[in-house]
Amino acid sequence: MDVLRGLDLWFLIIVGPLLGTFLDCCGIEWGFFERQFSHVQWEGFVAWDLIMPLFMFMSGITIPFSLARFNSGQKPGKDFYIRLAKRFALLFLFGWIVQGNILNLDFRHFHPFANTLQAIAVGYVGAALMFAYLRPKGQIAVTLLLFLGYIAAFAFTGMNLDPETNIAMEVDKAVLGCHRDGVVWKADGSWSFNPWYQYTWILSSLNFIVTVMLGCFAGEIIRKGSDEATGRKALILAGTGAALMAAGLAMSPFFPIIKKIWSSSMTLYAGGLSFLLIAAVYYIVDVRKWGGEWNWAKWFGMNSIAVYVISHVLNFNSISTSLLHGLEHLTGVMYPFIIDLANSLILILIMRYMHKHRMFLKV
């Protein structure tokens, strides 16, 4: 789990940005690869679109392990709700810091729900409550109801998939209003919705919970039966992933794969890919015992919230340019890449130090 979560974050924070800067500096047209490192405009799916679903999926995998006591009949108590509320509140707070503009100290530009961490908060709380109170069949039934409920919302509105007027977008506009991300404020104090911002959050939360529950089901497959890691479990994970991907593709002609509104076909497709990835990493690290080769991924994976927040909030340019400004006339067009590489190395060293000294940000 830590390795896969770490690889996901390395891809988001280190590999993607550095590769993009390098190729831009070189003036290389990177075509297919460029498409893999930027979100699809509307319909479709590329590697960059998997980062958020995989992050959420991984948060669900931990549930069967951290809440295993409820499988033996123990009922949730006060401590359970306090921890759940604390996790929810901290994830929303970190989301406000990263993308909610809370540090701007300007309430007009505050975005209460607009970040991956907040989607995880909603998904995790829903999945944790389901796991604590329902047996596996009940968990599957409620997950299916949430999944079908999202489809029904679109079906009752004529399957309108227009980026600006679909039902998920209309709900966001009605609930979040001027505090929806993407709102443009004018000098006279008026505001308007910017059509370029097409992500949705409120209604899409139904499928956020489904995504986290898919991770929870994967965690159950890993935890059930023998404590020993087996190739059979990896095969079940891979088979489930292939089936989910096939189901997502089969649904896509009727409800296309659209990550920005977290469409139901996208939920299945991304969930299937996440199952395949956890199957591969589980087999390599736990079954084949090659985990020692992946410790560098754990620097990020075991401190995922910390590295995500630090990378988005702290700007290391002042350090890098102060130390390396003399290279600008020597490296020419490659200087921006040198600075980005130095920034990345600073972050890696921070996370390595925190991992070595067991400094983890827990929520």
C-alpha positions in Angstrom: 0.0 0.0 0.0 2.7 2.4 0.9 4.7 1.7 -2.2 1.8 2.2 -4.6 0.6 5.3 -2.8 4.2 6.6 -3.0 4.5 5.8 -6.7 1.3 7.7 -7.3 2.7 10.8 -5.6 6.1 10.6 -7.3 4.3 10.6 -10.6 2.2 13.6 -9.6 4.8 15.7 -7.9 8.2 14.7 -9.3 8.0 12.8 -12.6 5.3 14.7 -14.4 6.4 18.2 -13.7 10.1 17.5 -14.3 9.5 15.7 -17.6 7.3 18.5 -18.8 9.8 21.2 -18.0 12.7 19.2 -19.5 10.9 18.6 -22.8 9.7 22.2 -23.0 13.2 23.5 -22.4 14.5 21.2 -25.2 11.7 22.3 -27.5 10.6 18.7 -28.0 7.1 17.9 -29.2 6.1 15.0 -27.1 2.7 14.3 -28.5 1.3 11.1 -27.0 3.4 11.5 -23.8 2.2 15.1 -23.3 -1.4 13.9 -23.4 -0.6 11.4 -20.6 0.6 14.2 -18.3 -2.4 16.6 -18.6 -6.0 16.0 -17.8 -8.4 15.1 -20.7 -10.5 18.1 -21.6 -13.8 16.3 -21.2 -14.4 12.7 -22.4 -11.6 10.1 -22.3 -8.9 9.0 -19.8 -5.1 9.2 -19.6 -2.5 8.4 -17.0 -2.8 11.8 -15.3 -6.5 11.2 -14.7 -5.7 8.2 -12.6 -3.8 10.0 -9.9 -6.8 11.2 -7.9 -8.9 8.1 -8.2 -5.9 5.9 -7.2 -5.2 8.2 -4.2 -8.8 7.8 -3.0 -8.8 4.0 -3.8 -5.7 3.6 -1.6 -7.4 5.4 1.3 -10.1 2.7 1.2 -7.6 -0.2 1.3 -6.6 0.8 4.8 -10.1 0.6 6.2 -10.3 -3.2 6.6 -7.0 -3.1 8.5 -7.6 -0.1 10.7 -11.2 -0.9 11.5 -10.9 -4.7 11.6 -12.2 -4.8 15.2 -15.7 -4.1 13.9 -15.7 -7.4 12.0 -15.8 -9.3 15.3 -19.1 -7.6 16.4 -17.7 -4.6 18.3 -19.9 -1.6 17.9 -18.6 1.9 17.1 -18.2 4.1 20.1 -17.4 7.7 21.0 -13.7 7.3 20.1 -14.6 6.1 16.6 -16.7 9.1 15.9 -14.1 11.5 17.3 -11.4 10.1 15.1 -13.6 10.1 12.1 -14.6 13.7 12.7 -11.0 14.7 13.3 -9.9 13.0 10.0 -12.7 14.7 8.1 -11.9 18.1 9.6 -8.2 17.9 9.0 -8.5 16.8 5.4 -10.9 19.6 4.7 -8.5 22.1 6.4 -5.5 20.9 4.4 -7.6 21.0 1.3 -8.5 24.7 2.1 -4.8 25.4 2.6 -3.8 23.7 -0.7 -6.6 24.8 -3.0 -9.3 26.6 -1.0 -7.4 29.9 -0.8 -7.9 30.1 3.0 -4.4 31.6 3.3 -5.4 34.5 1.1 -7.5 35.9 3.9 -10.1 37.0 1.4 -13.4 35.3 2.0 -14.6 36.1 -1.5 -12.1 33.7 -3.0 -12.6 31.0 -0.4 -13.4 27.6 -2.0 -14.9 25.2 0.6 -15.0 22.1 -1.6 -12.5 21.9 -4.4 -9.7 19.5 -3.6 -8.6 15.9 -3.7 -8.1 15.8 0.1 -11.7 16.9 0.6 -13.0 14.3 -1.8 -11.0 11.7 0.2 -12.6 13.0 3.4 -16.1 12.5 2.1 -15.3 9.2 0.6 -13.5 7.9 3.6 -16.2 8.9 6.1 -18.9 7.2 4.0 -16.9 4.1 3.5 -15.8 3.9 7.2 -19.4 4.1 8.4 -20.5 1.4 5.9 -17.7 -0.9 7.0 -18.4 -0.3 10.7 -22.1 -0.9 10.5 -22.7 -3.2 7.6 -21.8 -6.8 6.7 -20.1 -7.3 3.4 -23.3 -7.9 1.5 -24.8 -4.7 3.0 -21.6 -2.8 2.0 -22.0 -4.0 -1.6 -25.7 -3.2 -1.6 -25.2 0.4 -0.4 -22.2 0.9 -2.7 -24.4 -0.2 -5.6 -27.2 2.1 -4.5 -24.9 5.1 -4.5 -23.5 4.1 -7.8 -27.0 3.8 -9.4 -28.2 6.9 -7.6 -25.6 9.0 -9.5 -26.6 7.4 -12.8 -30.3 8.1 -11.9 -29.6 11.8 -11.3 -28.3 12.1 -14.9 -31.0 9.8 -16.3 -33.8 12.0 -14.8 -32.2 15.0 -16.5 -32.1 13.5 -19.9 -28.4 12.4 -19.6 -27.3 15.9 -20.2 -23.5 15.9 -20.4 -22.9 19.5 -21.3 -19.9 20.7 -19.3 -21.7 23.8 -18.1 -25.3 22.6 -17.6 -25.1 18.9 -16.5 -26.9 18.1 -13.2 -23.6 17.7 -11.2 -22.5 21.2 -12.3 -25.9 22.7 -11.6 -25.9 21.3 -8.0 -22.4 22.7 -7.4 -23.4 26.1 -8.7 -26.5 26.1 -6.5 -24.8 24.9 -3.3 -21.4 26.6 -3.6 -22.4 29.7 -5.5 -19.8 32.4 -5.5 -17.5 30.2 -3.5 -17.2 27.5 -6.2 -13.7 27.2 -7.6 -13.4 28.9 -11.0 -15.6 31.9 -10.1 -14.4 35.2 -11.5 -14.8 38.4 -9.4 -15.0 41.7 -11.1 -13.8 45.1 -9.8 -17.4 46.2 -9.1 -17.9 43.3 -6.7 -20.0 41.2 -9.1 -19.0 37.6 -10.0 -19.7 35.0 -12.6 -19.0 31.3 -13.2 -16.0 30.7 -15.5 -16.9 28.1 -18.2 -13.3 26.7 -18.1 -13.8 25.1 -14.7 -15.8 21.9 -15.2 -15.0 19.9 -12.1 -17.9 18.9 -9.8 -17.9 17.9 -6.1 -21.3 17.8 -4.3 -23.2 15.2 -6.4 -20.0 13.6 -7.4 -19.5 12.7 -3.8 -21.7 9.7 -4.4 -19.1 8.2 -6.6 -16.3 9.4 -4.4 -17.6 7.1 -1.7 -17.9 4.3 -4.3 -14.3 4.8 -5.3 -13.1 4.6 -1.7 -15.3 1.5 -1.2 -13.7 -0.2 -4.2 -10.4 0.3 -2.3 -12.0 -1.1 0.8 -13.1 -4.2 -1.1 -9.5 -4.6 -2.4 -8.3 -4.4 1.2 -10.7 -7.1 2.2 -9.3 -9.4 -0.5 -5.8 -8.8 0.8 -6.7 -9.2 4.5 -9.1 -12.2 4.3 -7.9 -15.8 4.7 -4.3 -16.5 5.4 -2.1 -13.7 6.6 0.5 -14.9 4.2 0.7 -13.0 0.9 -0.3 -15.3 -2.0 -0.3 -15.2 -5.7 -3.9 -16.3 -5.6 -4.9 -13.0 -3.9 -3.0 -11.1 -6.5 -4.8 -13.0 -9.2 -8.2 -12.2 -7.6 -7.3 -8.5 -7.5 -6.2 -8.5 -11.1 -9.3 -10.4 -12.2 -11.6 -7.9 -10.4 -9.7 -5.0 -12.0 -10.1 -6.4 -15.5 -13.8 -7.0 -14.9 -14.3 -3.4 -13.6 -12.5 -1.9 -16.5 -14.5 -4.0 -19.0 -17.7 -2.8 -17.2 -16.6 0.8 -17.4 -15.9 0.5 -21.1 -19.2 -1.2 -21.7 -21.0 1.6 -20.0 -19.1 4.4 -21.7 -21.3 4.6 -24.9 -24.3 5.5 -22.6 -22.5 7.4 -19.8 -19.0 8.4 -21.1 -15.8 8.2 -19.1 -15.5 11.8 -17.8 -13.2 12.3 -14.9 -14.2 15.9 -14.3 -17.7 14.9 -13.2 -16.6 11.6 -11.8 -18.9 9.7 -14.2 -20.0 6.2 -13.3 -18.1 4.6 -16.2 -15.0 6.5 -15.1 -15.5 5.3 -11.6 -15.5 1.7 -12.8 -12.7 2.1 -15.2 -10.4 4.0 -12.8 -11.3 1.5 -10.0 -10.4 -1.4 -12.3 -7.0 0.2 -13.2 -6.4 0.7 -9.4 -7.2 -2.9 -8.8 -4.7 -4.0 -11.4 -2.0 -1.7 -10.0 -2.4 -2.9 -6.4 -2.4 -6.5 -7.8 0.9 -5.9 -9.5 2.5 -4.1 -6.5 1.1 -6.6 -4.0 2.6 -9.5 -6.1 6.0 -7.7 -6.5 6.4 -6.4 -2.9 4.5 -8.9 -0.7 4.5 -12.1 -2.6 7.9 -12.0 -4.3 9.4 -10.0 -1.3 11.1 -7.4 -3.4 9.9 -4.6 -1.2 13.4 -3.5 -0.2 13.9 -2.2 -3.7 11.1 0.3 -3.3 12.0 2.1 0.0 12.4 5.4 -1.9 8.7 5.2 -2.8 7.8 4.8 0.8 9.3 8.2 1.6 6.2 9.6 -0.1 3.8 6.8 0.5 4.1 6.6 4.3 3.7 10.4 4.5 1.3 11.1 1.7 -0.6 13.9 3.2 2.5 15.7 4.3 4.2 15.5 0.9 1.0 16.5 -0.9 0.5 19.6 1.3 4.2 20.6 1.3 4.6 20.3 -2.4 1.5 22.5 -3.1 2.1 25.1 -0.4 5.8 25.7 0.0 7.8 27.3 -2.9 11.4 26.3 -2.9 12.4 28.6 -5.7 13.9 31.2 -3.4 16.4 28.6 -2.1 17.2 27.1 -5.5 17.6 30.4 -7.3 19.7 31.8 -4.4 22.1 29.0 -4.7 22.1 28.3 -8.4 21.5 31.7 -10.1 25.1 31.6 -11.4 24.1 28.7 -13.6 21.6 30.7 -15.6 24.1 32.0 -18.2 25.9 28.7 -18.4 22.8 26.5 -18.9 20.7 28.8 -21.1 17.3 27.4 -22.0 17.8 24.5 -19.6 18.0 26.8 -16.5 14.2 26.4 -15.6 14.7 22.6 -15.6 17.7 23.0 -13.3 15.7 25.0 -10.9 12.7 22.6 -11.0 15.1 19.7 -10.4 16.7 21.4 -7.4 13.2 22.1 -6.0 12.3 18.4 -6.4 15.6 17.4 -4.7 14.8 19.6 -1.7 11.4 18.1 -1.3 12.8 14.5 -1.7 15.4 15.3 1.0 12.8 16.6 3.3 10.6 13.5 2.9 13.6 11.2 3.3 14.6 13.0 6.5 11.0 12.7 7.9 10.9 9.0 7.0 14.2 8.3 8.5 13.3 10.0 11.8 9.7 8.5 11.8 8.0 11.9 11.4 4.6 11.2 10.0 1.6 13.5 9.5 -1.3 11.4 10.7 -5.0 12.4 10.2 
